[in-house]
Amino acid sequence: MIKPTPVMGAQVVNRARIPLMFFAAAVLPGCAGTPGDSATLLAPGNYTLTAEEKALDCRRLTGRIQVRLLALRGEEYKVQPSSTAQSMRSATSAALGTDTDKNATARAATNRPILDAYNKRLVELGCPSFDIAKELQARPSAPTPNPAIPASGKRAS
């Protein structure tokens, strides 16, 4: 008869915990998730255009706004992961040395001030501009955003 070594015993105990962990995860409350808080995520702020961005024409500014709007729109329709899923993601991120969730949140938070600055520049140039708040509330499947506010007719120098 083979005597179990301490290492073999530890493996048996660890394997026995696996089904217990799956059971615990299945019965934990709050697994459905909650809607995101887009109001704080996409709050207006200040952004100063670079010299390169100030040199952009209406068509290029419009394109940049469209790309950012498509990436951000529909935040209120996105469901945030449950607290259990967020905890598991944090543990995995810590173990692997990644932090994609915080990076995505930071990117989304910095995009709103950039959108506002680009849109203000469109108005300064006398170009048609966007209703940013309306476009951010649109569903992700909505058509590509287009300028909704007509040009003012005056051109800045």
TORPA-4810 file (N, C-alpha, C, O; in nm, 3 decimals):
<nodes>
NODE_1_0.082_-0.116_0.000_0.000_0.000_0.000_0.088_0.125_0.000_0.188_0.132_0.072_M
NODE_2_0.050_0.223_-0.082_0.129_0.346_-0.095_0.076_0.448_0.004_-0.043_0.478_0.010_I
NODE_3_0.170_0.502_0.081_0.132_0.607_0.175_0.125_0.740_0.100_0.214_0.773_0.021_K
NODE_4_0.018_0.816_0.126_0.013_0.948_0.060_0.118_1.041_0.120_0.134_1.049_0.241_P
NODE_5_0.187_1.109_0.033_0.286_1.207_0.077_0.214_1.338_0.105_0.101_1.357_0.059_T
NODE_6_0.276_1.427_0.179_0.209_1.555_0.206_0.171_1.629_0.079_0.068_1.697_0.076_P
NODE_7_0.252_1.618_-0.025_0.221_1.688_-0.150_0.096_1.630_-0.214_0.011_1.704_-0.262_V
NODE_8_0.083_1.497_-0.214_-0.036_1.435_-0.272_-0.160_1.476_-0.194_-0.265_1.501_-0.254_M
NODE_9_-0.151_1.482_-0.062_-0.264_1.522_0.021_-0.307_1.664_-0.009_-0.426_1.693_-0.011_G
NODE_10_-0.212_1.752_-0.031_-0.244_1.892_-0.061_-0.316_1.903_-0.194_-0.407_1.985_-0.209_A
NODE_11_-0.278_1.821_-0.291_-0.343_1.825_-0.421_-0.486_1.778_-0.411_-0.575_1.834_-0.476_Q
NODE_12_-0.512_1.677_-0.330_-0.647_1.626_-0.313_-0.735_1.732_-0.249_-0.849_1.753_-0.290_V
NODE_13_-0.683_1.799_-0.149_-0.761_1.904_-0.082_-0.790_2.017_-0.179_-0.903_2.066_-0.183_V
NODE_14_-0.692_2.060_-0.257_-0.713_2.169_-0.353_-0.816_2.130_-0.458_-0.899_2.212_-0.496_N
NODE_15_-0.811_2.007_-0.506_-0.908_1.962_-0.606_-1.048_1.955_-0.546_-1.146_1.979_-0.617_R
NODE_16_-1.058_1.924_-0.421_-1.189_1.916_-0.356_-1.251_2.055_-0.342_-1.373_2.067_-0.334_A
NODE_17_-1.171_2.158_-0.338_-1.222_2.295_-0.324_-1.282_2.349_-0.453_-1.365_2.439_-0.449_R
NODE_18_-1.241_2.298_-0.565_-1.287_2.352_-0.694_-1.438_2.346_-0.707_-1.499_2.448_-0.737_I
NODE_19_-1.503_2.229_-0.687_-1.650_2.229_-0.698_-1.716_2.321_-0.596_-1.820_2.381_-0.624_P
NODE_20_-1.657_2.333_-0.478_-1.711_2.421_-0.376_-1.707_2.566_-0.422_-1.801_2.641_-0.398_L
NODE_21_-1.599_2.607_-0.488_-1.588_2.744_-0.538_-1.691_2.771_-0.646_-1.750_2.879_-0.649_M
NODE_22_-1.714_2.674_-0.737_-1.815_2.692_-0.841_-1.954_2.704_-0.780_-2.035_2.787_-0.824_F
NODE_23_-1.984_2.622_-0.679_-2.112_2.628_-0.612_-2.132_2.763_-0.545_-2.239_2.823_-0.554_F
NODE_24_-2.030_2.812_-0.477_-2.038_2.941_-0.408_-2.060_3.055_-0.508_-2.138_3.146_-0.482_A
NODE_25_-1.993_3.050_-0.620_-2.009_3.154_-0.721_-2.149_3.152_-0.781_-2.203_3.256_-0.817_A
NODE_26_-2.208_3.034_-0.792_-2.341_3.022_-0.852_-2.450_3.075_-0.760_-2.551_3.127_-0.809_A
NODE_27_-2.433_3.065_-0.631_-2.539_3.107_-0.539_-2.519_3.248_-0.484_-2.604_3.296_-0.410_V
NODE_28_-2.410_3.314_-0.519_-2.389_3.450_-0.470_-2.490_3.545_-0.532_-2.519_3.533_-0.651_L
NODE_29_-2.543_3.638_-0.455_-2.639_3.734_-0.511_-2.569_3.838_-0.598_-2.448_3.858_-0.588_P
NODE_30_-2.649_3.902_-0.683_-2.597_4.012_-0.765_-2.523_3.968_-0.888_-2.440_4.044_-0.939_G
NODE_31_-2.549_3.850_-0.938_-2.475_3.801_-1.054_-2.523_3.861_-1.185_-2.456_3.849_-1.287_C
NODE_32_-2.639_3.926_-1.185_-2.693_3.979_-1.309_-2.628_4.109_-1.349_-2.633_4.146_-1.466_A
NODE_33_-2.569_4.180_-1.258_-2.505_4.307_-1.290_-2.602_4.422_-1.275_-2.722_4.403_-1.253_G
NODE_34_-2.549_4.542_-1.285_-2.629_4.663_-1.271_-2.596_4.758_-1.384_-2.486_4.752_-1.439_T
NODE_35_-2.690_4.845_-1.421_-2.662_4.940_-1.528_-2.547_5.033_-1.490_-2.527_5.063_-1.372_P
NODE_36_-2.471_5.076_-1.590_-2.358_5.165_-1.566_-2.403_5.305_-1.529_-2.517_5.343_-1.553_G
NODE_37_-2.313_5.381_-1.471_-2.341_5.519_-1.436_-2.271_5.609_-1.536_-2.159_5.653_-1.514_D
NODE_38_-2.340_5.635_-1.648_-2.278_5.711_-1.755_-2.266_5.860_-1.723_-2.187_5.930_-1.785_S
NODE_39_-2.344_5.907_-1.626_-2.339_6.050_-1.593_-2.201_6.088_-1.539_-2.147_6.192_-1.576_A
NODE_40_-2.144_6.006_-1.453_-2.013_6.038_-1.399_-1.903_5.999_-1.498_-1.798_6.062_-1.502_T
NODE_41_-1.928_5.896_-1.576_-1.827_5.848_-1.669_-1.805_5.948_-1.783_-1.692_5.965_-1.829_L
NODE_42_-1.910_6.013_-1.827_-1.902_6.100_-1.943_-1.934_6.245_-1.907_-2.002_6.314_-1.983_L
NODE_43_-1.887_6.291_-1.794_-1.912_6.427_-1.749_-1.828_6.525_-1.832_-1.712_6.496_-1.864_A
NODE_44_-1.887_6.641_-1.867_-1.810_6.741_-1.941_-1.692_6.791_-1.858_-1.694_6.787_-1.735_P
NODE_45_-1.590_6.838_-1.925_-1.472_6.889_-1.857_-1.396_6.983_-1.948_-1.449_7.026_-2.051_G
NODE_46_-1.275_7.014_-1.913_-1.192_7.105_-1.991_-1.084_7.029_-2.066_-1.022_6.937_-2.012_N
NODE_47_-1.062_7.069_-2.190_-0.956_7.011_-2.271_-0.906_7.122_-2.361_-0.985_7.195_-2.421_Y
NODE_48_-0.775_7.135_-2.372_-0.715_7.237_-2.457_-0.664_7.169_-2.583_-0.586_7.074_-2.578_T
NODE_49_-0.709_7.219_-2.697_-0.666_7.164_-2.825_-0.518_7.190_-2.849_-0.466_7.296_-2.814_L
NODE_50_-0.452_7.093_-2.908_-0.312_7.111_-2.947_-0.306_7.193_-3.075_-0.409_7.216_-3.139_T
NODE_51_-0.188_7.237_-3.112_-0.172_7.314_-3.237_-0.213_7.229_-3.357_-0.272_7.281_-3.452_A
NODE_52_-0.181_7.100_-3.353_-0.219_7.010_-3.462_-0.371_6.999_-3.474_-0.426_7.001_-3.584_E
NODE_53_-0.440_6.989_-3.359_-0.586_6.978_-3.361_-0.651_7.108_-3.405_-0.755_7.105_-3.471_E
NODE_54_-0.593_7.221_-3.370_-0.647_7.350_-3.412_-0.634_7.369_-3.563_-0.711_7.444_-3.623_K
NODE_55_-0.538_7.302_-3.624_-0.516_7.315_-3.768_-0.610_7.226_-3.850_-0.614_7.238_-3.973_A
NODE_56_-0.685_7.138_-3.785_-0.775_7.048_-3.857_-0.891_7.125_-3.920_-0.940_7.223_-3.864_L
NODE_57_-0.934_7.079_-4.038_-1.048_7.140_-4.103_-1.178_7.075_-4.054_-1.175_6.982_-3.974_D
NODE_58_-1.290_7.126_-4.103_-1.421_7.079_-4.058_-1.439_6.929_-4.082_-1.488_6.858_-3.994_C
NODE_59_-1.400_6.883_-4.198_-1.420_6.741_-4.232_-1.343_6.650_-4.138_-1.397_6.549_-4.093_R
NODE_60_-1.220_6.684_-4.108_-1.139_6.599_-4.019_-1.187_6.605_-3.875_-1.189_6.503_-3.806_R
NODE_61_-1.226_6.723_-3.829_-1.281_6.734_-3.694_-1.410_6.654_-3.681_-1.433_6.585_-3.582_L
NODE_62_-1.494_6.663_-3.783_-1.619_6.588_-3.784_-1.591_6.438_-3.777_-1.658_6.365_-3.703_T
NODE_63_-1.494_6.392_-3.852_-1.458_6.250_-3.849_-1.408_6.205_-3.713_-1.443_6.097_-3.665_G
NODE_64_-1.326_6.287_-3.650_-1.275_6.252_-3.517_-1.388_6.247_-3.415_-1.391_6.159_-3.328_R
NODE_65_-1.481_6.340_-3.425_-1.596_6.339_-3.334_-1.680_6.214_-3.357_-1.723_6.150_-3.261_I
NODE_66_-1.704_6.180_-3.482_-1.785_6.062_-3.512_-1.723_5.935_-3.454_-1.794_5.852_-3.398_Q
NODE_67_-1.593_5.920_-3.467_-1.525_5.800_-3.416_-1.539_5.793_-3.264_-1.570_5.687_-3.209_V
NODE_68_-1.517_5.904_-3.196_-1.527_5.904_-3.050_-1.671_5.880_-3.004_-1.694_5.808_-2.907_R
NODE_69_-1.767_5.939_-3.075_-1.907_5.917_-3.038_-1.947_5.771_-3.055_-2.016_5.715_-2.970_L
NODE_70_-1.903_5.710_-3.163_-1.936_5.569_-3.185_-1.875_5.481_-3.077_-1.935_5.380_-3.038_L
NODE_71_-1.758_5.517_-3.029_-1.693_5.438_-2.925_-1.762_5.455_-2.790_-1.763_5.363_-2.708_A
NODE_72_-1.819_5.573_-2.765_-1.875_5.603_-2.634_-2.026_5.589_-2.624_-2.079_5.571_-2.514_L
NODE_73_-2.096_5.596_-2.734_-2.241_5.604_-2.728_-2.303_5.480_-2.666_-2.250_5.369_-2.675_R
NODE_74_-2.415_5.503_-2.603_-2.489_5.394_-2.544_-2.436_5.347_-2.410_-2.462_5.233_-2.371_G
NODE_75_-2.363_5.431_-2.338_-2.309_5.389_-2.208_-2.420_5.349_-2.112_-2.401_5.258_-2.030_E
NODE_76_-2.536_5.415_-2.121_-2.644_5.381_-2.028_-2.707_5.247_-2.061_-2.779_5.192_-1.978_E
NODE_77_-2.682_5.193_-2.180_-2.736_5.063_-2.216_-2.642_4.950_-2.180_-2.681_4.833_-2.184_Y
NODE_78_-2.519_4.984_-2.146_-2.422_4.881_-2.112_-2.443_4.837_-1.968_-2.462_4.920_-1.879_K
NODE_79_-2.438_4.708_-1.944_-2.456_4.654_-1.810_-2.319_4.632_-1.748_-2.232_4.568_-1.807_V
NODE_80_-2.303_4.687_-1.628_-2.177_4.670_-1.557_-2.173_4.530_-1.497_-2.278_4.477_-1.459_Q
NODE_81_-2.057_4.471_-1.487_-2.047_4.339_-1.427_-2.085_4.341_-1.280_-2.076_4.444_-1.214_P
NODE_82_-2.128_4.226_-1.230_-2.165_4.216_-1.089_-2.042_4.237_-1.002_-1.928_4.235_-1.050_S
NODE_83_-2.066_4.256_-0.874_-1.953_4.276_-0.783_-1.864_4.152_-0.777_-1.743_4.162_-0.760_S
NODE_84_-1.926_4.035_-0.791_-1.848_3.912_-0.791_-1.756_3.907_-0.913_-1.639_3.874_-0.902_T
NODE_85_-1.812_3.941_-1.029_-1.732_3.941_-1.151_-1.622_4.046_-1.145_-1.511_4.023_-1.192_A
NODE_86_-1.654_4.162_-1.088_-1.553_4.266_-1.075_-1.440_4.222_-0.982_-1.323_4.252_-1.007_Q
NODE_87_-1.476_4.151_-0.875_-1.373_4.100_-0.783_-1.284_3.999_-0.852_-1.161_4.001_-0.837_S
NODE_88_-1.345_3.909_-0.930_-1.267_3.808_-1.002_-1.177_3.875_-1.105_-1.062_3.834_-1.124_M
NODE_89_-1.230_3.978_-1.173_-1.150_4.049_-1.273_-1.032_4.119_-1.207_-0.921_4.119_-1.260_R
NODE_90_-1.057_4.180_-1.089_-0.949_4.248_-1.017_-0.840_4.150_-0.975_-0.721_4.179_-0.987_S
NODE_91_-0.883_4.033_-0.927_-0.785_3.932_-0.885_-0.704_3.884_-1.005_-0.582_3.867_-0.995_A
NODE_92_-0.771_3.862_-1.116_-0.701_3.817_-1.236_-0.607_3.925_-1.287_-0.494_3.897_-1.327_T
NODE_93_-0.654_4.051_-1.285_-0.569_4.162_-1.330_-0.445_4.174_-1.243_-0.335_4.197_-1.294_S
NODE_94_-0.462_4.158_-1.113_-0.348_4.167_-1.022_-0.250_4.053_-1.047_-0.128_4.072_-1.043_A
NODE_95_-0.304_3.934_-1.072_-0.217_3.818_-1.094_-0.142_3.828_-1.226_-0.026_3.787_-1.236_A
NODE_96_-0.207_3.883_-1.328_-0.146_3.890_-1.461_-0.077_4.023_-1.489_-0.007_4.038_-1.589_L
NODE_97_-0.096_4.119_-1.400_-0.031_4.249_-1.419_-0.098_4.337_-1.522_-0.033_4.424_-1.579_G
NODE_98_-0.228_4.317_-1.547_-0.302_4.402_-1.641_-0.406_4.480_-1.565_-0.442_4.445_-1.452_T
NODE_99_-0.455_4.587_-1.625_-0.559_4.667_-1.562_-0.647_4.728_-1.669_-0.666_4.850_-1.673_D
NODE_100_-0.702_4.644_-1.756_-0.778_4.694_-1.870_-0.906_4.762_-1.830_-0.950_4.855_-1.899_T
NODE_101_-0.970_4.720_-1.720_-1.095_4.781_-1.678_-1.074_4.927_-1.639_-1.150_5.014_-1.681_D
NODE_102_-0.972_4.954_-1.559_-0.945_5.092_-1.518_-0.898_5.175_-1.636_-0.931_5.293_-1.645_K
NODE_103_-0.823_5.115_-1.728_-0.778_5.187_-1.847_-0.897_5.228_-1.934_-0.900_5.340_-1.985_N
NODE_104_-0.993_5.139_-1.951_-1.111_5.169_-2.031_-1.193_5.280_-1.967_-1.243_5.368_-2.037_A
NODE_105_-1.207_5.277_-1.836_-1.281_5.382_-1.766_-1.211_5.516_-1.780_-1.276_5.618_-1.801_T
NODE_106_-1.081_5.517_-1.768_-1.004_5.641_-1.781_-1.016_5.698_-1.922_-1.032_5.819_-1.940_A
NODE_107_-1.009_5.611_-2.023_-1.024_5.657_-2.161_-1.162_5.718_-2.184_-1.174_5.823_-2.246_R
NODE_108_-1.266_5.653_-2.133_-1.401_5.704_-2.152_-1.419_5.838_-2.082_-1.485_5.927_-2.135_A
NODE_109_-1.361_5.852_-1.965_-1.374_5.977_-1.889_-1.302_6.093_-1.957_-1.345_6.207_-1.945_A
NODE_110_-1.193_6.066_-2.028_-1.120_6.173_-2.094_-1.176_6.206_-2.233_-1.142_6.311_-2.289_T
NODE_111_-1.260_6.122_-2.289_-1.313_6.148_-2.422_-1.419_6.257_-2.426_-1.426_6.329_-2.525_N
NODE_112_-1.499_6.273_-2.323_-1.606_6.374_-2.324_-1.549_6.515_-2.335_-1.597_6.592_-2.419_R
NODE_113_-1.450_6.554_-2.256_-1.394_6.689_-2.273_-1.333_6.710_-2.412_-1.340_6.821_-2.466_P
NODE_114_-1.275_6.608_-2.469_-1.219_6.619_-2.603_-1.331_6.641_-2.704_-1.318_6.725_-2.794_I
NODE_115_-1.440_6.567_-2.691_-1.555_6.585_-2.780_-1.608_6.728_-2.773_-1.635_6.790_-2.875_L
NODE_116_-1.622_6.779_-2.651_-1.672_6.916_-2.634_-1.578_7.018_-2.698_-1.623_7.114_-2.760_D
NODE_117_-1.447_6.998_-2.682_-1.350_7.091_-2.740_-1.353_7.084_-2.893_-1.348_7.188_-2.959_A
NODE_118_-1.361_6.965_-2.949_-1.370_6.950_-3.095_-1.498_7.017_-3.147_-1.496_7.086_-3.249_Y
NODE_119_-1.609_6.995_-3.077_-1.736_7.051_-3.121_-1.733_7.204_-3.114_-1.785_7.271_-3.203_N
NODE_120_-1.672_7.258_-3.010_-1.658_7.403_-2.996_-1.574_7.459_-3.111_-1.602_7.566_-3.163_K
NODE_121_-1.471_7.385_-3.149_-1.385_7.427_-3.260_-1.464_7.428_-3.392_-1.445_7.516_-3.475_R
NODE_122_-1.553_7.330_-3.410_-1.638_7.329_-3.529_-1.723_7.456_-3.534_-1.738_7.516_-3.641_L
NODE_123_-1.778_7.496_-3.421_-1.860_7.618_-3.415_-1.775_7.740_-3.448_-1.817_7.828_-3.522_V
NODE_124_-1.652_7.745_-3.391_-1.562_7.858_-3.419_-1.529_7.868_-3.567_-1.514_7.978_-3.620_E
NODE_125_-1.517_7.753_-3.633_-1.486_7.752_-3.776_-1.608_7.779_-3.863_-1.595_7.795_-3.984_L
NODE_126_-1.726_7.785_-3.802_-1.848_7.807_-3.879_-1.898_7.682_-3.947_-1.967_7.690_-4.048_G
NODE_127_-1.865_7.567_-3.893_-1.906_7.437_-3.950_-2.029_7.384_-3.877_-2.055_7.423_-3.764_C
NODE_128_-2.104_7.295_-3.941_-2.212_7.227_-3.869_-2.153_7.150_-3.750_-2.046_7.092_-3.761_P
NODE_129_-2.225_7.151_-3.637_-2.174_7.086_-3.517_-2.271_6.980_-3.466_-2.380_6.963_-3.521_S
NODE_130_-2.231_6.912_-3.361_-2.305_6.798_-3.308_-2.380_6.835_-3.180_-2.340_6.926_-3.108_F
NODE_131_-2.488_6.763_-3.154_-2.554_6.765_-3.023_-2.493_6.647_-2.946_-2.545_6.535_-2.951_D
NODE_132_-2.383_6.673_-2.876_-2.304_6.568_-2.812_-2.389_6.487_-2.713_-2.385_6.364_-2.715_I
NODE_133_-2.465_6.554_-2.627_-2.544_6.484_-2.525_-2.644_6.388_-2.591_-2.661_6.275_-2.546_A
NODE_134_-2.709_6.435_-2.696_-2.807_6.351_-2.765_-2.739_6.230_-2.829_-2.790_6.119_-2.821_K
NODE_135_-2.626_6.251_-2.892_-2.556_6.142_-2.959_-2.502_6.039_-2.860_-2.497_5.920_-2.891_E
NODE_136_-2.461_6.084_-2.741_-2.411_5.990_-2.641_-2.523_5.905_-2.583_-2.498_5.794_-2.535_L
NODE_137_-2.645_5.955_-2.585_-2.759_5.879_-2.533_-2.814_5.780_-2.634_-2.893_5.693_-2.597_Q
NODE_138_-2.774_5.791_-2.760_-2.825_5.702_-2.863_-2.777_5.559_-2.838_-2.673_5.536_-2.776_A
NODE_139_-2.854_5.466_-2.886_-2.816_5.325_-2.874_-2.691_5.299_-2.959_-2.668_5.367_-3.059_R
NODE_140_-2.612_5.201_-2.919_-2.493_5.170_-2.998_-2.525_5.129_-3.142_-2.441_5.146_-3.231_P
NODE_141_-2.645_5.077_-3.166_-2.683_5.033_-3.300_-2.741_5.146_-3.386_-2.774_5.123_-3.502_S
NODE_142_-2.753_5.267_-3.332_-2.806_5.380_-3.407_-2.711_5.415_-3.522_-2.594_5.379_-3.519_A
NODE_143_-2.763_5.484_-3.625_-2.677_5.522_-3.738_-2.560_5.610_-3.694_-2.561_5.667_-3.586_P
NODE_144_-2.461_5.618_-3.780_-2.343_5.701_-3.754_-2.388_5.844_-3.727_-2.468_5.900_-3.801_T
NODE_145_-2.335_5.904_-3.621_-2.376_6.042_-3.588_-2.330_6.140_-3.695_-2.221_6.128_-3.751_P
NODE_146_-2.415_6.237_-3.721_-2.384_6.344_-3.816_-2.414_6.477_-3.749_-2.496_6.483_-3.657_N
NODE_147_-2.349_6.585_-3.795_-2.376_6.715_-3.736_-2.524_6.751_-3.746_-2.583_6.742_-3.854_P
NODE_148_-2.584_6.790_-3.634_-2.727_6.822_-3.630_-2.751_6.971_-3.618_-2.862_7.018_-3.647_A
NODE_149_-2.651_7.047_-3.576_-2.667_7.191_-3.557_-2.606_7.260_-3.679_-2.487_7.245_-3.706_I
NODE_150_-2.688_7.336_-3.753_-2.637_7.400_-3.876_-2.523_7.497_-3.847_-2.506_7.547_-3.736_P
NODE_151_-2.445_7.522_-3.951_-2.333_7.616_-3.941_-2.384_7.755_-3.913_-2.492_7.793_-3.958_A
NODE_152_-2.305_7.831_-3.837_-2.347_7.966_-3.800_-2.320_8.068_-3.912_-2.377_8.177_-3.913_S
NODE_153_-2.236_8.032_-4.004_-2.206_8.123_-4.115_-2.086_8.212_-4.091_-2.028_8.264_-4.187_G
NODE_154_-2.046_8.231_-3.966_-1.927_8.313_-3.939_-1.804_8.224_-3.930_-1.812_8.112_-3.879_K
NODE_155_-1.695_8.272_-3.976_-1.570_8.196_-3.973_-1.471_8.266_-3.882_-1.453_8.387_-3.889_R
NODE_156_-1.407_8.187_-3.797_-1.303_8.242_-3.710_-1.171_8.243_-3.785_-1.149_8.160_-3.874_A
NODE_157_-1.084_8.336_-3.749_-0.955_8.338_-3.816_-0.846_8.283_-3.730_-0.730_8.277_-3.772_S
</nodes>
